């Protein structure tokens, strides 16, 4: 799921008063947002650790 879709779902959950759902969606949003790295960053990290 895209980060934009997760944000929309969080907004709807807040409006519906579902705090548990908001917390779960936020955790998923944070994970999704931090998973995206560029190929250049991966290559650089591999060179630094080698």
C-alpha positions in Angstrom: 0.0 0.0 0.0 1.3 3.4 -0.8 2.1 6.0 1.9 -0.6 8.3 0.5 -3.3 5.6 0.9 -2.1 4.9 4.4 -2.5 8.6 5.2 -6.0 8.6 3.8 -6.9 5.6 5.9 -5.4 7.2 9.0 -7.6 10.3 8.5 -10.7 8.2 8.0 -9.9 6.2 11.1 -9.4 9.3 13.2 -12.7 10.7 12.0 -14.4 7.4 12.9 -12.7 7.5 16.4 -10.8 4.3 15.9 -7.6 5.0 17.8 -6.2 1.5 17.7 -6.6 1.4 13.9 -4.8 4.7 13.7 -1.9 3.4 15.7 -1.6 0.3 13.6 -1.8 2.3 10.3 0.8 4.8 11.6 3.2 1.9 12.4 2.7 0.6 8.8 3.2 4.1 7.4 6.5 4.6 9.2 7.8 1.2 8.0 6.6 1.9 4.4 8.2 5.3 4.3 11.6 4.1 5.5 11.8 1.2 3.2 12.3 3.3 0.1 16.0 3.8 -0.7 17.7 4.5 -4.0 19.9 2.0 -5.7 22.8 4.4 -5.4 22.4 4.4 -1.6 22.4 0.6 -1.5 25.6 0.4 -3.6 27.2 3.1 -1.5 26.4 1.3 1.8 27.8 -2.0 0.4 31.0 -0.3 -0.6 31.4 1.3 2.8 30.9 -2.0 4.6 33.3 -4.0 2.3 
